[in-house]
Amino acid sequence: MAKEEQSRSSREQRWSLQGMTALVTGGTKGIGYAIVEELAGFGATVYTCSRNQAELSERLKEWEDKGFKVKGSACDLSSRQQREELIKTVSAAFDGKLNILVNNAAMSLLKRASDHSGEDYRRIMETNLESPYHICQLAYPLLKASRLGNIVFISSVAGRIALPAISAYAASKAAINQLTKNLACEWAKDNIRTNTVAPFGVRTNILKPEDIDPSIVEMYMPLMARTPIARIAEPEEVSSLVAFLCLPAASYITGQFPGQSRRYPVVEYDNTYLTVNDNLVKELAYMKEVFPECDIARLVYRHLTPNGNISWVSCFQHLLHDYVTARNNNFGPNIIPTL
Ligand SMILES: NC(=O)c1ccc[n+]([C@@H]2O[C@H](COP(=O)([O-])OP(=O)(O)OC[C@H]3O[C@@H](n4cnc5c(N)ncnc54)[C@H](OP(=O)(O)O)[C@@H]3O)[C@@H](O)[C@H]2O)c1
């Protein structure tokens, strides 16, 4: 085979899921639905589950009509026994081998910490943490047997920064972030990679209208405006990243949280320092144009630390926020992604 042809065929293999098997939990709606389609579109045979059998059957028919290879069964992931049955069925369907496990299904609750009941806390931890942890344990022999295993968790920016009125959900997602690192280290020897995708707001129906307190939702509006792209994401914008992490092309990526770190610089209050780099210097020069009345150089250099970082002081933060809003309004979306 000519060298050029060889490299094309190797590229095609690196960017394909042909012949691979995948389990995506909660694939009938929202982000899970998009992930099923994305993985199937790359050639994987996918198994999915949800609690609503009628809806699941409808989805399976839709996917069959689209030419995707998708199977599924009803399962309430909050039940330990049903999780065990699910993995037995998946094992039988895929001959004891699984390449991809996407732990997507979860529940959310927007409530102030003082209003969470014991039952709220229990349901969240059971669905969002205990269930994916147990599914990983059950799927481990299957992932190992495939010799090319991949776990992707769907976490949330809430697991990294303190968003309003979402404490129990946030704690469950923070635990998932840590689990990602532990499993990545424990199971790399078995050729299993483990990563997490952590979006901010995505257009789905995870929150039921009757559970939404408008005064809490209002608190999210300015936060959303302060993200670099300053809009809610579509499920397909999350599923593409999940698919990438599952591809052989991502074979050296494990224990990571793409889509999380540094993507929300303006709302990362725990980020004490900004490193001075070329991008920051360019942005500061631009800020000077947008806010000519402000002596940005003085403001920044006043807070320069001896090691060349800038103190993350609130005046700078507020200025940056105004600047982001101004640039979003005047110059389109997706600004300062690299700060
Ligand atoms: N939407 C966002 O803004 C956002 C932001 C960051 C992270 N996330 C994360 O993204 C993931 C997907 O969320 P989404 O917004 O796509 O949610 P969604 O639209 O509510 O879909 C959730 C899916 O999971 C299934 N599911 C829920 N609980 C289940 C259970 N106990 N057993 C089996 N299946 C269950 C649902 O089907 P049934 O209800 O029929 O069982 C559905 O198919 C979650 O991990 C969520 O935390 C979402």
Ligand as a Chemical Component Dictionary entry (heavy atoms), coordinates in Angstrom:
data_LIG
# 
_chem_comp.id                   LIG 
_chem_comp.type                 NON-POLYMER 
_chem_comp.pdbx_formal_charge   0 
_chem_comp.three_letter_code    LIG 
# 
loop_
_chem_comp_atom.comp_id 
_chem_comp_atom.atom_id 
_chem_comp_atom.alt_atom_id 
_chem_comp_atom.type_symbol 
_chem_comp_atom.charge 
_chem_comp_atom.model_Cartn_x 
_chem_comp_atom.model_Cartn_y 
_chem_comp_atom.model_Cartn_z 
_chem_comp_atom.pdbx_ordinal 
LIG N1  N1  N 0  -29.247 20.240 30.933 1  
LIG C1  C1  C 0  -28.255 20.919 31.506 2  
LIG O1  O1  O 0  -28.285 22.165 31.570 3  
LIG C2  C2  C 0  -27.061 20.179 32.050 4  
LIG C3  C3  C 0  -25.945 20.924 32.422 5  
LIG C4  C4  C 0  -24.818 20.283 32.917 6  
LIG C5  C5  C 0  -24.828 18.909 33.042 7  
LIG N2  N2  N 1  -25.938 18.203 32.691 8  
LIG C6  C6  C 0  -25.880 16.739 32.860 9  
LIG O2  O2  O 0  -26.156 16.115 31.617 10 
LIG C7  C7  C 0  -26.733 14.836 31.848 11 
LIG C8  C8  C 0  -28.001 14.688 31.022 12 
LIG O3  O3  O 0  -28.911 15.691 31.406 13 
LIG P1  P1  P 0  -30.108 16.182 30.472 14 
LIG O4  O4  O 0  -30.227 17.642 30.683 15 
LIG O5  O5  O -1 -29.975 15.642 29.115 16 
LIG O6  O6  O 0  -31.339 15.484 31.242 17 
LIG P2  P2  P 0  -32.781 15.017 30.689 18 
LIG O7  O7  O 0  -33.170 15.755 29.470 19 
LIG O8  O8  O 0  -33.674 15.037 31.885 20 
LIG O9  O9  O 0  -32.528 13.484 30.281 21 
LIG C9  C9  C 0  -32.176 12.555 31.261 22 
LIG C10 C10 C 0  -32.216 11.140 30.677 23 
LIG O10 O10 O 0  -31.889 10.231 31.727 24 
LIG C11 C11 C 0  -32.988 9.333  31.969 25 
LIG N3  N3  N 0  -33.028 9.076  33.405 26 
LIG C12 C12 C 0  -33.149 9.977  34.411 27 
LIG N4  N4  N 0  -33.169 9.343  35.599 28 
LIG C13 C13 C 0  -33.071 8.019  35.333 29 
LIG C14 C14 C 0  -33.060 6.859  36.134 30 
LIG N5  N5  N 0  -33.170 6.909  37.470 31 
LIG N6  N6  N 0  -32.935 5.657  35.517 32 
LIG C15 C15 C 0  -32.826 5.565  34.171 33 
LIG N7  N7  N 0  -32.844 6.635  33.365 34 
LIG C16 C16 C 0  -32.974 7.845  33.941 35 
LIG C17 C17 C 0  -34.223 10.074 31.424 36 
LIG O11 O11 O 0  -35.276 9.214  31.032 37 
LIG P3  P3  P 0  -36.496 8.853  32.037 38 
LIG O12 O12 O 0  -36.846 10.099 32.770 39 
LIG O13 O13 O 0  -37.584 8.363  31.143 40 
LIG O14 O14 O 0  -35.982 7.783  32.929 41 
LIG C18 C18 C 0  -33.605 10.741 30.183 42 
LIG O15 O15 O 0  -33.484 9.817  29.138 43 
LIG C19 C19 C 0  -26.950 14.733 33.348 44 
LIG O16 O16 O 0  -25.865 14.041 33.924 45 
LIG C20 C20 C 0  -26.939 16.173 33.809 46 
LIG O17 O17 O 0  -26.555 16.310 35.164 47 
LIG C21 C21 C 0  -27.056 18.803 32.197 48 
# 
loop_
_chem_comp_bond.comp_id 
_chem_comp_bond.atom_id_1 
_chem_comp_bond.atom_id_2 
_chem_comp_bond.value_order 
_chem_comp_bond.pdbx_ordinal 
LIG N1  C1  SING 1  
LIG C1  O1  DOUB 2  
LIG C1  C2  SING 3  
LIG C2  C3  SING 4  
LIG C2  C21 DOUB 5  
LIG C3  C4  DOUB 6  
LIG C4  C5  SING 7  
LIG C5  N2  DOUB 8  
LIG N2  C6  SING 9  
LIG N2  C21 SING 10 
LIG C6  O2  SING 11 
LIG C6  C20 SING 12 
LIG O2  C7  SING 13 
LIG C7  C8  SING 14 
LIG C7  C19 SING 15 
LIG C8  O3  SING 16 
LIG O3  P1  SING 17 
LIG P1  O4  DOUB 18 
LIG P1  O5  SING 19 
LIG P1  O6  SING 20 
LIG O6  P2  SING 21 
LIG P2  O7  DOUB 22 
LIG P2  O8  SING 23 
LIG P2  O9  SING 24 
LIG O9  C9  SING 25 
LIG C9  C10 SING 26 
LIG C10 O10 SING 27 
LIG C10 C18 SING 28 
LIG O10 C11 SING 29 
LIG C11 N3  SING 30 
LIG C11 C17 SING 31 
LIG N3  C12 SING 32 
LIG N3  C16 SING 33 
LIG C12 N4  DOUB 34 
LIG N4  C13 SING 35 
LIG C13 C14 SING 36 
LIG C13 C16 DOUB 37 
LIG C14 N5  SING 38 
LIG C14 N6  DOUB 39 
LIG N6  C15 SING 40 
LIG C15 N7  DOUB 41 
LIG N7  C16 SING 42 
LIG C17 O11 SING 43 
LIG C17 C18 SING 44 
LIG O11 P3  SING 45 
LIG P3  O12 DOUB 46 
LIG P3  O13 SING 47 
LIG P3  O14 SING 48 
LIG C18 O15 SING 49 
LIG C19 O16 SING 50 
LIG C19 C20 SING 51 
LIG C20 O17 SING 52 
# 
